[in-house]
Amino acid sequence: MKIALIGPPTAGKTTLFEAIAPGGSTAARKGALGSNAVVKVPDPHVDRLTEIYKPKKTIHATVEFIDLPGLPTAGSGGDQRTRILSAARDAEALIEVAGLFDFGAGPRDLAAAEAELDGLRTEMALADLEIIEKRLDKLATQIQRKSGDPEQDKREHALLERLREAIENGALGAIDFSPEQEKIFRAYQFLAAKPRLTVYNLDETQFADTALRAQIESSGPNVIATCATLEQEIAQLSAEEQTEFLAEYGLTEPTSGRVVRACYHLLDLISFYTVGEDEVRAWTIQRGDTAVTAAGKIHSDIARGFIRAEVISYEDVIEHGDFKGAKAAGKMRLEGKEYEILPDHIVHFRFSV
């Protein structure tokens, strides 16, 4: 899964990206358009299971972040602007970054940052509308000439007209789709439909203002206040030094960890676990996925030859020492293909191929 950081050139996106993906701890790389990095999702369950099993290998769930260049102001940027928005369209979710810190004209207030975000969202909506208008023109021509599939073209034309109105009114989330409409809608990868995490980037003085941080984060469930320069410094410290440093700001973990986890949950993803002496691993699935779908994440042969899933909760494994101990205590359940895997499940799959 890919999460794109997007915002104006003055928002401090790259500093935030480097705090989330410090050098040496990720598979970071420079691309033709910004940088990419694969980052581990902080997970105390994985850490505790590793302590128990002491495996040869531990694998966390991961998220890939893309640091896009700063989006030029409206009416400028030309091809670069188009490339940035196209790259954002390919991501599963977006992190909108707005800067409150002093970048030459003095510190900004919250209202100015919010106005900047509104402008960014308008630009993305306009890019979506441009795609819709071009497609509507093409469909109208096809319908008139009766080329292609006229009835299907008419249905798509009607849907795009509804979507155009919804994007213009900021009401895209209120549309209910039929299965056919859902397929058409998803193919367009509209920016206005992307799940979003909003990050306000403060300076150290602003970040020390707990009232300001609380005000920002109370504005919605997917809003985080941070100081990217401070986070960048914290990322270079040892775990013990980080704890001391964070305590000065009333925090228990780096904001970077919160950002990574928030993006994971933004996409409604969860982890289930497999354990053993060779490997402890978190596997990523969609919330609501079934046991056979989870089996397929490990290997297609396991899904194809699925017999049963042996399921034990994380809490029961911890209470009874390990998977075998919990199983001996009668905590294991045998579940079929359609069983819904939950976030705290430790699973062993029985299969035959």
C-alpha positions, -999 to 999 in steps of 0.1 A, spaced: 0 0 0 12 35 -9 7 67 11 16 100 -7 26 131 12 12 161 -6 12 198 1 27 232 -9 65 236 -11 66 254 22 48 228 43 79 208 55 68 175 38 103 163 32 113 169 68 82 150 80 91 122 55 126 119 69 113 118 104 89 90 94 116 72 74 150 79 90 180 69 70 192 33 76 159 20 91 139 18 58 143 9 22 144 45 12 151 55 -24 151 85 -46 128 84 -76 121 106 -106 93 123 -86 102 125 -49 114 97 -26 99 64 -15 104 45 17 90 13 32 84 18 69 75 -7 97 42 -3 114 49 -1 152 32 -30 168 38 -40 205 22 -74 198 50 -83 174 76 -71 198 62 -92 227 58 -123 206 94 -119 195 104 -118 231 86 -151 237 97 -170 206 131 -155 200 127 -163 163 154 -162 136 134 -135 119 108 -109 129 87 -92 102 64 -63 109 36 -50 87 48 -22 65 35 10 47 52 26 17 54 64 19 60 87 -12 73 122 -6 59 141 -36 74 175 -45 56 205 -33 25 213 -54 30 246 -73 4 273 -67 -27 273 -89 -20 284 -124 17 275 -123 38 244 -125 26 231 -158 36 195 -165 52 191 -130 19 199 -114 2 173 -136 28 147 -127 25 153 -90 -13 150 -90 -10 118 -112 14 103 -87 -10 112 -59 -38 95 -78 -18 62 -78 -16 62 -40 -41 44 -18 -43 73 7 -29 108 11 -12 127 39 -20 164 35 7 185 51 2 222 62 29 243 78 24 267 107 61 273 113 80 304 102 93 298 66 104 334 61 73 355 67 68 347 104 48 319 120 14 313 106 -19 309 125 -42 279 123 -67 298 100 -40 304 74 -30 268 74 -66 256 71 -71 280 42 -40 265 25 -54 230 30 -88 242 15 -69 255 -15 -50 221 -19 -83 202 -18 -99 225 -43 -69 219 -67 -74 181 -63 -111 184 -69 -105 205 -100 -81 179 -113 -108 152 -108 -134 174 -126 -111 179 -156 -109 141 -160 -146 138 -157 -152 165 -183 -129 149 -208 -145 115 -203 -180 129 -206 -171 145 -240 -157 112 -252 -188 92 -240 -212 118 -256 -194 113 -289 -195 75 -287 -232 76 -278 -240 99 -307 -221 77 -331 -235 45 -315 -199 31 -313 -188 8 -285 -216 -3 -262 -242 26 -262 -262 13 -232 -231 9 -210 -218 43 -222 -251 59 -212 -248 44 -177 -213 56 -173 -222 90 -186 -251 93 -161 -228 82 -132 -201 107 -141 -226 135 -141 -236 125 -106 -200 123 -96 -193 157 -110 -221 173 -90 -210 154 -58 -173 166 -62 -184 202 -68 -205 200 -36 -180 181 -15 -205 153 -12 -187 124 -28 -190 102 3 -228 103 2 -232 84 -30 -243 47 -29 -230 26 -57 -242 -5 -74 -215 -31 -80 -212 -20 -117 -209 17 -106 -184 9 -79 -161 -8 -105 -163 23 -128 -158 47 -99 -127 29 -85 -111 28 -119 -108 66 -120 -89 69 -87 -104 103 -79 -82 124 -55 -114 136 -38 -122 100 -28 -88 92 -13 -87 85 25 -68 114 40 -47 121 71 -41 157 78 -8 167 95 -2 202 108 35 209 110 44 233 139 76 248 151 90 238 185 74 267 204 40 260 188 44 222 195 52 229 232 18 247 234 -4 217 245 -36 237 241 -28 244 204 -20 207 198 -53 197 215 -72 223 195 -58 210 162 -63 173 170 -98 178 183 -109 190 148 -112 154 135 -103 117 139 -76 118 112 -57 150 122 -23 151 138 -2 180 151 36 175 149 69 193 147 87 176 119 121 192 127 118 179 163 107 145 151 137 143 128 160 149 157 141 123 179 145 97 151 183 99 155 182 91 193 184 58 211 152 44 225 161 56 261 170 91 249 138 92 229 117 84 260 133 112 280 130 137 251 94 129 245 85 132 282 94 169 280 65 173 256 41 151 275 44 123 248 49 86 251 60 79 216 73 98 185 46 113 164 61 94 134 48 62 150 13 77 153 14 88 117 24 53 104 -2 36 125 -29 62 116 -22 56 79 -25 18 84 -59 22 101 -69 49 76 -71 22 50 -90 -1 74 -62 -25 75 -55 -50 104 -27 -75 112 -29 -111 122 1 -131 134 20 -163 127 45 -174 153 73 -199 156 110 -204 163 118 -195 126 96 -165 123 72 -141 140 53 -121 115 24 -96 111 3 -102 80 -17 -73 66 -54 -79 56 -85 -58 52 -108 -56 82 -135 -81 76 -114 -105 55 -121 -142 60 -98 -170 71 -93 -183 36 -84 -148 23 -59 -144 52 -45 -178 42 -40 -166 7 -19 -137 19 7 -163 31 5 -185 1 -20 -193 -26 -15 -230 -20 -27 -226 16 -59 -209 4 -64 -235 -23 -59 -264 1 -76 -247 31 -90 -272 57 -92 -252 90 -77 -222 108 -64 -228 143 -71 -195 160 -60 -182 194 -62 -146 207 -30 -127 215 -41 -122 251 -45 -160 256 -11 -167 241 5 -141 265 -14 -155 295 -4 -191 288 32 -185 277 29 -194 240 6 -209 213 11 -245 226 4 -234 262 -28 -217 251 -39 -246 230 -33 -270 259 -55 -247 281 -83 -251 256 -81 -216 242 -77 -226 206 -107 -226 182 -110 -243 148 -126 -220 123 -137 -225 86 -131 -205 54 -157 -178 61 -146 -170 96 -137 -133 100 -101 -128 112 -98 -102 140 -68 -79 147 -55 -98 178 -56 -133 162 -26 -156 161 -34 -182 134 -21 -215 122 -36 -228 90 -43 -265 83 -42 -272 45 -36 -300 20 -25 -297 -16 
